[in-house]
Amino acid sequence: MPALARTAGAAAALAVAIVAVALAPAGAAAEPPPPQPRDTATATGDNLITDDFSASAIDVDASSGPAGEDPQGTASFTLLLGSYQFSGPVSCLKVTGNVAVLEINGPFASIPGLLSLIIRLTDNGGNGQDRFEYYPVLPEIGQDLDCETGAPGWFGGQLIGRAVVTDAQPGPASKADCRNGGWARFGFRNQGLCVRSVT
């Protein structure tokens, strides 16, 4: 009987250990680093002045990393009160302070020869002071325009609606940026999370 009691006691101890391990918090699992900040540019509304070049039904929702990496989102608007419609995914985004420049690539069904549209949003705090401007990139231009180059001129203007531009500060570039309290400047809860975010 003592051997049976020992076996039963060992089995009970093993069962308790298994349950304890199963219910223990996953402390060894690495906590993912917080998401890195992203530049954002959004706009809705219509151009204030209505003419042949004013945009309406404006809807922009774009984002990228602080250096323009990983652009995401869409932009759309119409011209001539809906006669020409433009819509597409954002192919690049450059944010500097309160100004965002983004591009959507063609082809566009309403104007098949149009290569892309460069869009500039200026966030002046609302109250009719924000701006939505665009530039159509046609093959005849003979130069490659994008978010870095901008455009040689702009159509559109003041916005009835709102443009909101956020210029995110880049995350840590090296592990050294996380030391001596640097992790807090980047929004991390501790130095270890900051260090893990550096690629």
C-alpha positions in Angstrom: 0.0 0.0 0.0 2.8 2.5 0.6 4.0 2.2 -3.0 0.4 2.8 -4.2 0.2 5.9 -1.9 3.5 7.2 -3.3 2.3 6.7 -6.9 -1.0 8.5 -6.1 0.8 11.3 -4.4 3.2 11.7 -7.3 0.3 11.7 -9.8 -1.5 14.3 -7.8 1.6 16.5 -7.6 2.2 16.1 -11.3 -1.4 17.1 -12.0 -1.1 20.2 -9.8 2.1 21.2 -11.6 0.5 20.8 -15.1 -2.5 22.9 -14.0 -0.2 25.6 -12.6 1.8 25.8 -15.8 -1.3 25.9 -17.9 -2.9 28.7 -15.8 0.3 30.7 -15.4 0.5 34.0 -17.3 2.6 33.9 -20.4 5.4 36.0 -18.9 8.0 34.5 -21.3 6.1 35.6 -24.4 7.6 38.8 -25.8 5.3 41.8 -25.7 5.0 43.2 -29.2 6.4 46.7 -29.6 3.8 49.5 -29.9 3.0 50.4 -33.5 5.3 53.0 -35.0 3.8 56.4 -35.7 2.4 57.1 -39.1 2.0 60.3 -41.2 -1.7 60.8 -42.0 -3.6 62.9 -44.5 -7.4 63.0 -44.6 -9.8 65.3 -46.4 -13.5 65.6 -47.1 -15.6 68.2 -48.8 -15.6 70.4 -51.9 -13.5 73.3 -53.3 -14.9 76.6 -52.2 -14.9 78.3 -55.6 -16.9 76.4 -58.2 -15.4 76.5 -61.7 -14.3 74.0 -64.4 -11.3 73.0 -62.3 -12.8 72.8 -58.8 -13.1 69.4 -57.1 -16.1 68.1 -55.3 -17.0 64.9 -53.4 -13.4 64.9 -52.0 -12.6 61.8 -49.9 -8.9 61.3 -48.9 -7.7 58.8 -46.3 -3.9 58.2 -46.6 -1.1 57.2 -44.3 2.6 56.1 -44.5 5.6 55.7 -42.2 7.3 59.0 -41.2 9.8 58.7 -44.1 7.0 57.9 -46.6 7.5 54.1 -46.4 4.5 51.8 -46.7 1.9 54.2 -48.2 -1.7 53.1 -47.7 -5.2 54.4 -48.3 -7.3 55.8 -51.1 -8.2 59.2 -52.6 -11.2 60.2 -54.7 -12.9 63.3 -56.1 -14.9 64.5 -59.0 -14.7 67.4 -61.4 -17.4 69.3 -63.3 -20.0 68.4 -60.7 -19.5 64.7 -61.1 -18.8 64.5 -64.8 -15.3 63.2 -64.2 -14.6 60.8 -61.4 -11.1 59.9 -60.1 -10.3 57.3 -57.5 -7.4 55.0 -56.6 -5.0 53.7 -54.0 -2.4 56.0 -52.7 1.0 55.2 -54.2 3.1 57.7 -52.2 2.7 60.2 -49.4 5.1 62.9 -48.2 4.1 65.0 -45.2 6.0 68.1 -44.2 4.5 70.0 -41.3 0.9 70.8 -42.2 1.2 69.9 -45.9 0.7 66.5 -47.4 1.5 65.5 -51.0 0.1 62.2 -52.3 -0.3 60.5 -55.6 -2.9 58.2 -57.1 -2.0 56.3 -60.3 -4.2 55.8 -63.4 -5.5 54.7 -65.6 -8.8 56.5 -64.9 -11.9 55.6 -66.8 -13.0 59.2 -67.1 -9.8 60.4 -68.8 -7.9 57.3 -70.1 -4.6 59.1 -71.0 -4.1 60.5 -67.6 -1.1 58.8 -65.9 -1.7 59.9 -62.3 -2.9 62.7 -60.1 -0.7 64.5 -57.6 -2.8 65.9 -54.6 -1.7 68.5 -52.1 -3.6 68.9 -48.8 -2.9 71.9 -46.5 -4.2 71.7 -43.0 -4.7 75.3 -41.8 -6.9 74.4 -38.8 -10.3 74.3 -40.6 -12.7 77.2 -40.7 -12.6 77.3 -44.5 -8.8 77.8 -44.5 -7.8 74.3 -45.5 -6.8 73.5 -49.1 -7.3 70.7 -51.5 -5.3 71.0 -54.7 -4.4 68.6 -57.5 -2.4 68.3 -60.6 -3.1 65.9 -63.5 0.0 64.2 -64.8 -0.3 63.7 -68.6 2.2 62.0 -70.9 2.8 65.3 -72.7 4.4 66.8 -69.6 7.6 64.8 -70.3 8.7 64.5 -66.7 8.1 62.1 -63.9 6.2 63.8 -61.1 5.6 62.2 -57.7 5.3 63.0 -54.0 8.9 64.2 -53.8 8.8 66.5 -56.9 5.3 67.8 -56.3 3.8 69.6 -59.3 4.6 72.6 -61.4 1.2 74.2 -60.6 -2.0 73.4 -58.8 -5.8 73.4 -59.5 -8.4 73.5 -56.8 -8.0 75.7 -53.7 -9.8 76.4 -50.5 -11.8 73.6 -49.1 -15.4 73.6 -47.7 -14.9 70.7 -45.4 -11.7 69.6 -43.6 -8.2 68.5 -44.4 -6.3 67.0 -41.5 -2.5 66.4 -41.8 -0.4 64.7 -39.1 3.4 64.8 -39.5 4.5 61.9 -37.2 8.0 61.9 -35.8 10.1 58.9 -36.7 10.8 56.1 -34.2 14.2 55.2 -32.9 16.9 54.7 -35.5 19.3 52.7 -33.3 19.3 51.0 -29.9 21.3 53.9 -28.6 18.2 56.1 -29.2 16.4 54.1 -26.5 19.0 54.6 -23.8 19.0 57.2 -21.0 15.2 57.6 -21.1 15.0 57.9 -24.8 12.5 55.1 -24.9 9.9 57.5 -23.3 10.3 60.1 -26.1 9.2 57.5 -28.6 6.1 56.5 -26.5 7.4 53.1 -25.3 6.6 51.8 -21.8 10.2 50.7 -21.2 13.6 50.5 -22.7 13.3 46.9 -23.7 10.3 47.5 -25.9 12.1 50.4 -27.6 15.2 48.3 -28.3 13.0 45.5 -29.8 11.4 47.9 -32.2 14.7 48.8 -33.8 15.3 46.7 -37.0 
